[in-house]
Amino acid sequence: MATDDAKTAKRISRWSRMGVWLLRLLGRTWRIRITHDDAVRTRRAAKEPIVFSLWHGQMLPLLYAHRDEGVTVLISEHSDGEIIARIATQFGFATIRGSTSRGAARALLGLARVVEEGGDLAITPDGPRGPAKSMAPGVGIVARRAKVPVIAAAASASSAWRLKSWDKFMIPRPFATVHIAYSDAIPVTTADAAAEERLRAAMAMAEERADG
C-alpha cells in the first residue's frame, strides 16, 4: 500500500510540474481575444463577487486567461484533481476540494463563504466525471445562497488538440487564436427547473459568443 501511495504521489508531482510548464509555454504563444465581458468588468469595477460557470473541457485556456486574479476554483478530490489543483495554484488560483457529489456539503459551504467574503468563484457544473455539459446543481446553490449572479465563461480555439476523455478536454495548439467570451450576469433566486434552464441558456450564450 505504501509503495502504491508513493507511486501515486510521484505521478501527481511529475504530471503537475509538466502541466505547469506546458501551460506557460503554450499560453505565451496563444493570441487571446476576449469579448462580451461587460458583465465581468462591471462587477469587478464595483468590487462585487462573481460565480463563474464553465464546462470542464474548456478549463485550460480559461485558467490561463484568468491567471493571477485570485479566483477560487472548485476541484475534485481524486488524483487527477490533485494535478489540476497544483497547476491552478501555480497560476494564482485558490482551490477548494470536492464536487457536487463527493464532499459536496463541505465544498459548497466553503464556496459560499468565499463569495460572501467578496471573492470570485469558478465551478465546472459537469465536473469531475461528467457527463459532458451536464448541469449539476452546485453553481445554482452557491449563487442563490450568496445572492450573487452567475456569469458563464466559454473558450474556443482556432486550432486545438482534444483528449480522448469524457469531456474532450481542449488544449489549444501553439499560436492558436483563443476566443474567450461570457454570458450576461444571471441572477439565481429559485431552486427549480426554470433556474436550471436559465443557467443552461447562459452556458449556451457564452459558447455561442466564443464561437462567433
N, C-alpha and C positions, 0 to 999 in steps of 0.2 A: 504493500500500500504506500509506504514512504517513498519507494522508488518511483511509483506511478505519479505521486504528487510532485516529486522533483522534476520528472519529465514534463509534466503539465506546466509547472512554473517556468521551466526553461523555454518551452514552446511559446508561452504567452509573452515572455520577455523578448524573445527573438522576433516574433511577428509584430509586436508593438513597436520595437525600435525600427524595424523595416518599414512599418506603416507610416511612422512619423517622417522618416527620410523620404519615402516615396511621395507623400502628400506635399511636403515642402518643395521637392524637386518639380513635381508636376504643376503645382499651384502657381509657381513663378512663371510658367510658360502660358498658362491659360489667359485668354482675353475675356475678362469677366464683364458682363453687361447686365446692369441692374435696372429694372423698370417697375412701374406701378408700386413704388414703395412709399407713397404719400402717407398711408396709414401708419407705417413704421416710423417715419420721420416725425409725424405729428405727435405721436405718443411719446417718443423719446425727447422731443423738444419740451414737452410738458412734464417730463420725468415721471411718466405713468408706465406701469409694467405691461408686458405683452406675454401672452401664451402663444407661442409659435407651434403650428402643427405641420408636419412634413412626412412624406412617405419614406419608409426605411431605405428603399433602393436609391433614393436621391440624397442620402445623408452626406456623402463625401464632399461634393462641391459646396454644399451649404455650410459644412463645418469650416471649410477654408474661407469662404466669403465672410463668415461671422466670427472669425478668429479674434481673440483678444478683446471681445466685447463683454466678457463676464457672464454670458448666458449659462444657465444651469440646464443640463441635459439629463433626461431620464434614460438610463441604460440598464439592460438586463443583467442578472446576476450570474449567468452561465459564463463559461471560459471565453467564448468569443466576445461576449460583452465586456469582459475584463480588458481584452485587447483594444476594443473601441474606446473604453473609458480612459485607458492610458494615453491613447493618441489624442483624444479630446482634451485631456488635461494639459498636454504639451502645447496645445493651441489656445490656451487661455480660457477653457470652459471649466465650470464646476460640474460635478456629476452627483446624481442620486441613483442608487442601485435599486432595481426592482422592475416590475412591469404591472400591467393591469390584471395579470393572472397570478404570478408568483411574487410574493412580497407586496401585494397590491396595497393593503391598508397602510402599511408603514411608508411606502413610496408616495402615496397620494397625500398623506399628511405632510411629508417633507416638502413636496411640490407646492402645496397650498401655502405653507409657511414662507417659502421663498417669494411667492407672488405677493403675499400680504405684507412682506417687508420691502416691496418695491422692486424686486428682481425679475428679470425676464426668464422664461422657460422655453424649452424646445422638447416636444414629445412626438414620437412616431406612433400614431394610433394603430398601425398594422404590425408593430414590432412586439417581441423579438422574433416570433416564429411564423407570422402571417395568419391567414392567407394574405397575399399581397393586396394592398389597397383596401383592406377591411378596416372598419371603423370601431375600435374598442372604445369603451365609454370614458376612459381616464381623462382625455382632453376636456370633455364637457363637464365632468365632475369638478375638476380643478378650477376651470374658468367660472363656473356657476358659483362655487363656494367663495372664491376670492372676488367675485363681481368684476372680472377683468375679461375683455373681449379676446376672442381667438383671431389670429391672423395666420392664414395658411401660407406656406412658403413652398415654392417648387423650383426645380432646376432642370434644364435641358442642355444638351451639348451638341455641337456641330459634328463631332466625331467622338465615339466613346467605346470602351470595352464594356461588355456585360457579363458578369459572372453567371455561372450555371447554378444559381441559388434560387430559393423560393421567391426572392424579391427582385431578381435580375439586377443585382447591385451594379450601379453605374460608376465607371471610372473614366472620366473624360481623358482623351488621349492628349499627348503633348501638343501645345499650340492650338488646342480646340477653342472655339468661342463658346463660353458658358453663359447661358442666359438665365438669370435668376429673377423671379417675379413673385408678387404677393397678392393675396386677396384683399378685399376691404376688411375692416375690423368688424367681426361678427359677435354681437352680444349673445350670451347663453344664460337665459333666465329660467328655463324649464328643463326637466329631465324626461323627455318624451320623444316620440318618433319625429315630430316636427323639428325639434332641436337637432337631432342627428342628421336629418335631411339638410338643414341649413349648413351644418359643418361639412357634409359631403359636397354640397354645392360650392362652398368656399374652397375646398381642395381642388375641385374641378376648375374653378375660376382661376386659381393660381397656375395650374398646369396649362390651361389654355393660353394664359398670358405669357408663360415661359416658352411655350411652343410657337408663339406668334412672331 
